[in-house]
């Protein structure tokens, strides 16, 4: 077998280094300086500068001349959207929903955001005679109920604000319709990493929900819901832990990584 030429090895090394630069970016580190990259990759500043300029020229990075920092470019965002859209979220979540329903004794749901609404894309019903059932494909308002509100809380700010500018329809007496109060609740959901509601969509029904996040992007939400008499506040911490574990496992299954929301479980 012929040995790779020096030019081929150099090309491979450049690709590996460029990939190394892109892996440095995260939700916690959305912007990097030349010094950050050189130090993190343990390469000379001249090499780091050449890598950054090449990635900028290709549209993968954007340079801010004021702060002298680099951010991910829109081309990478589009590639990420293609990757996420090519994954069958429903199929990947099926086993996790079955496990959640078996472990909690309540129905488990997978929801995503479509057309400004929360849509049920898969359900694993409880084996209990008294259980919550929602048809797949059912759209729900994003402001009402834990399963929908957790999606709204983790949407990108522009999309979230667009929803909040619309009239907030009252569905039950417990539905939050005041924008200021809803914003406070959304802040709380983001801090804790989960949502809990009672009777906001259907009287007598309680729900606990967490987001499914990968690379900082909202993929969907996992929910456990059932009768208020069974899904009491005392059960919420344990259910949250199961939901968060399932959400992280699902994110790993989908993209090989996960972004961890807040771990708070205090109700």
C-alpha positions as CSV (number, residue, x, y, z in Angstrom):
1,X,0.0,0.0,0.0
2,X,1.4,3.4,-1.0
3,X,2.2,5.8,1.8
4,X,0.2,9.0,2.0
5,X,2.0,11.9,0.5
6,X,3.3,14.8,2.6
7,X,0.7,17.1,1.0
8,X,-2.1,14.7,1.9
9,X,-0.9,14.5,5.5
10,X,-0.7,18.3,5.7
11,X,-4.2,18.6,4.3
12,X,-5.5,16.1,6.9
13,X,-3.8,17.9,9.7
14,X,-5.3,21.2,8.6
15,X,-8.8,19.6,8.6
16,X,-8.3,18.2,12.0
17,X,-7.1,21.5,13.4
18,X,-10.0,23.3,11.8
19,X,-12.4,20.9,13.3
20,X,-10.6,21.4,16.6
21,X,-11.3,25.1,16.4
22,X,-15.1,24.6,15.8
23,X,-15.3,22.2,18.7
24,X,-14.1,25.0,21.0
25,X,-17.3,26.9,20.6
26,X,-20.2,26.1,23.0
27,X,-23.2,27.7,24.6
28,X,-21.0,28.8,27.4
29,X,-18.3,30.1,25.0
30,X,-20.0,31.5,21.9
31,X,-17.1,33.9,21.1
32,X,-13.4,33.2,21.1
33,X,-10.3,35.4,20.6
34,X,-7.2,34.5,18.7
35,X,-5.4,34.0,22.0
36,X,-8.2,31.6,23.2
37,X,-7.8,29.4,20.1
38,X,-4.0,29.4,20.2
39,X,-3.9,28.5,23.8
40,X,-6.7,25.8,23.6
41,X,-5.1,24.1,20.6
42,X,-1.6,24.6,21.8
43,X,-0.5,26.0,18.5
44,X,1.4,29.2,17.6
45,X,-0.7,32.4,17.2
46,X,0.2,32.5,13.5
47,X,-1.2,29.0,13.0
48,X,-4.4,29.9,14.9
49,X,-4.8,33.1,12.9
50,X,-4.4,31.2,9.7
51,X,-7.1,28.6,10.8
52,X,-9.5,31.3,11.9
53,X,-9.1,33.3,8.7
54,X,-9.7,30.2,6.6
55,X,-12.8,29.3,8.5
56,X,-14.0,32.9,8.2
57,X,-13.4,32.9,4.5
58,X,-15.4,29.6,4.2
59,X,-18.4,31.2,6.0
60,X,-18.0,29.0,9.1
61,X,-16.9,31.8,11.4
62,X,-17.7,35.5,11.6
63,X,-15.1,38.0,12.9
64,X,-16.1,41.0,15.1
65,X,-13.5,43.8,14.5
66,X,-14.6,45.7,17.5
67,X,-14.2,43.0,20.1
68,X,-11.7,41.0,18.1
69,X,-13.6,37.8,18.6
70,X,-14.9,35.1,16.4
71,X,-18.4,33.5,16.4
72,X,-20.0,30.6,14.5
73,X,-21.3,31.7,11.1
74,X,-24.8,31.2,9.7
75,X,-23.5,28.5,7.3
76,X,-22.9,26.3,10.3
77,X,-26.3,27.1,11.7
78,X,-27.9,25.9,8.4
79,X,-25.8,22.8,8.4
80,X,-26.9,22.1,12.0
81,X,-30.5,22.5,11.0
82,X,-30.1,20.0,8.2
83,X,-28.5,17.5,10.6
84,X,-31.3,17.8,13.1
85,X,-34.0,17.7,10.5
86,X,-32.5,14.5,9.1
87,X,-32.8,12.7,12.4
88,X,-36.0,10.8,13.3
89,X,-36.7,12.3,16.7
90,X,-39.9,10.2,17.2
91,X,-38.1,6.9,16.6
92,X,-35.2,7.8,18.8
93,X,-37.5,8.8,21.6
94,X,-39.8,5.7,21.6
95,X,-37.8,3.6,24.0
96,X,-37.3,6.5,26.4
97,X,-41.1,7.2,26.4
98,X,-41.8,3.5,27.2
99,X,-39.3,3.6,30.1
100,X,-40.8,6.8,31.5
101,X,-44.3,5.5,31.4
102,X,-43.3,2.2,33.0
103,X,-41.2,3.9,35.7
104,X,-43.7,6.6,36.6
105,X,-47.0,4.8,36.0
106,X,-48.2,7.9,34.0
107,X,-48.5,8.7,30.3
108,X,-45.3,10.0,28.6
109,X,-45.3,12.4,25.7
110,X,-42.9,13.9,23.1
111,X,-43.7,17.3,21.8
112,X,-42.1,19.7,19.3
113,X,-42.7,23.2,18.1
114,X,-44.4,23.5,14.7
115,X,-46.0,26.6,13.2
116,X,-46.1,28.5,16.5
117,X,-47.7,25.7,18.4
118,X,-46.7,22.7,20.5
119,X,-47.5,19.5,18.7
120,X,-47.7,16.0,20.2
121,X,-45.6,13.7,18.0
122,X,-45.5,10.5,20.1
123,X,-47.3,9.1,23.2
124,X,-46.8,6.1,25.5
125,X,-49.9,5.7,27.6
126,X,-50.1,4.7,31.2
127,X,-51.4,1.2,32.0
128,X,-53.7,2.7,34.6
129,X,-57.5,2.7,33.8
130,X,-57.5,6.4,34.7
131,X,-54.9,8.0,32.4
132,X,-54.3,11.0,30.2
133,X,-54.6,10.4,26.4
134,X,-53.7,12.9,23.7
135,X,-53.9,12.2,20.0
136,X,-50.6,12.4,18.0
137,X,-50.6,15.6,15.9
138,X,-52.6,17.6,18.3
139,X,-51.5,21.3,18.4
140,X,-51.5,23.2,21.7
141,X,-50.8,26.8,22.6
142,X,-47.3,27.3,23.8
143,X,-48.1,29.4,26.8
144,X,-50.4,27.0,28.6
145,X,-49.4,23.9,30.5
146,X,-46.0,22.5,31.5
147,X,-45.5,20.4,28.4
148,X,-46.0,23.4,26.1
149,X,-44.4,26.1,28.3
150,X,-41.1,24.2,28.6
151,X,-40.8,24.5,24.8
152,X,-41.6,28.2,24.9
153,X,-39.1,28.8,27.7
154,X,-36.2,27.3,25.7
155,X,-37.0,28.7,22.3
156,X,-34.6,31.3,20.9
157,X,-35.5,34.8,22.3
158,X,-36.8,36.2,19.0
159,X,-39.2,33.3,18.5
160,X,-40.3,33.5,22.2
161,X,-41.0,37.2,22.0
162,X,-43.0,36.7,18.9
163,X,-45.3,34.3,20.7
164,X,-45.5,36.5,23.8
165,X,-46.7,39.5,21.7
166,X,-49.8,37.5,20.6
167,X,-53.0,37.3,22.7
168,X,-52.7,34.6,25.4
169,X,-55.9,32.7,25.3
170,X,-57.5,31.5,28.5
171,X,-58.3,27.8,28.3
172,X,-59.1,27.1,32.0
173,X,-59.2,29.4,35.1
174,X,-55.6,28.4,35.8
175,X,-54.2,29.3,32.4
176,X,-51.6,32.1,32.7
177,X,-52.7,35.0,30.4
178,X,-50.8,37.9,31.8
179,X,-47.6,38.5,29.7
180,X,-45.5,39.8,32.7
181,X,-46.5,36.8,34.9
182,X,-45.8,34.4,32.0
183,X,-42.3,35.9,31.4
184,X,-41.5,35.5,35.1
185,X,-42.6,31.9,34.9
186,X,-40.5,31.3,31.8
187,X,-37.5,32.7,33.6
188,X,-38.2,30.3,36.4
189,X,-38.5,27.3,34.0
190,X,-35.1,28.1,32.4
191,X,-33.5,28.4,35.8
192,X,-34.8,25.1,37.1
193,X,-34.7,23.2,33.8
194,X,-38.3,21.9,34.1
195,X,-41.9,23.0,34.2
196,X,-44.8,21.8,36.4
197,X,-48.4,22.7,36.0
198,X,-51.8,21.7,37.3
199,X,-55.1,22.2,35.5
200,X,-53.9,24.8,32.9
201,X,-55.0,22.9,29.9
202,X,-57.4,20.3,31.3
203,X,-59.0,20.6,34.8
204,X,-57.7,17.8,37.1
205,X,-54.6,17.0,35.0
206,X,-51.0,17.7,36.2
207,X,-47.9,17.6,34.1
208,X,-44.1,17.7,34.5
209,X,-41.9,18.5,31.4
210,X,-38.2,19.1,30.5
211,X,-36.6,20.3,27.3
212,X,-34.5,18.1,25.0
213,X,-31.5,20.1,24.2
214,X,-28.5,19.3,22.0
215,X,-25.7,21.8,21.2
216,X,-27.8,24.4,22.9
217,X,-30.7,23.9,20.4
218,X,-34.2,22.9,21.4
219,X,-35.2,19.7,19.8
220,X,-38.4,19.0,21.7
221,X,-39.8,18.3,25.1
222,X,-40.5,15.2,27.2
223,X,-43.6,15.2,29.4
224,X,-45.1,13.0,32.1
225,X,-48.7,13.8,32.8
226,X,-51.6,12.3,34.7
227,X,-54.4,12.9,37.2
228,X,-53.7,15.7,39.7
229,X,-54.5,13.3,42.5
230,X,-51.6,11.0,41.5
231,X,-49.1,13.5,40.1
232,X,-48.7,15.5,43.3
233,X,-46.0,18.1,44.1
234,X,-44.2,15.5,46.3
235,X,-43.6,13.3,43.2
236,X,-42.3,16.1,41.0
237,X,-38.6,15.9,42.0
238,X,-38.3,12.2,41.3
239,X,-40.1,12.5,38.0
240,X,-37.9,15.5,37.0
241,X,-34.8,13.4,37.6
242,X,-36.2,10.6,35.4
243,X,-37.2,13.1,32.7
244,X,-33.9,14.9,32.7
245,X,-32.0,11.6,32.4
246,X,-34.2,10.6,29.5
247,X,-33.7,13.9,27.8
248,X,-29.9,13.7,28.1
249,X,-29.9,10.2,26.8
250,X,-32.1,11.1,23.9
251,X,-29.9,14.0,23.0
252,X,-26.8,11.7,23.0
253,X,-28.7,9.2,20.9
254,X,-29.5,11.9,18.3
255,X,-26.4,14.0,18.1
256,X,-23.8,12.3,20.2
257,X,-23.8,15.1,22.8
258,X,-26.2,17.1,25.1
259,X,-26.5,20.5,26.6
260,X,-27.4,20.2,30.2
261,X,-30.2,22.4,31.5
262,X,-30.5,23.5,35.1
263,X,-30.6,20.6,37.5
264,X,-32.9,22.2,40.1
265,X,-35.8,20.0,41.3
266,X,-37.2,22.2,44.1
267,X,-40.9,22.8,43.5
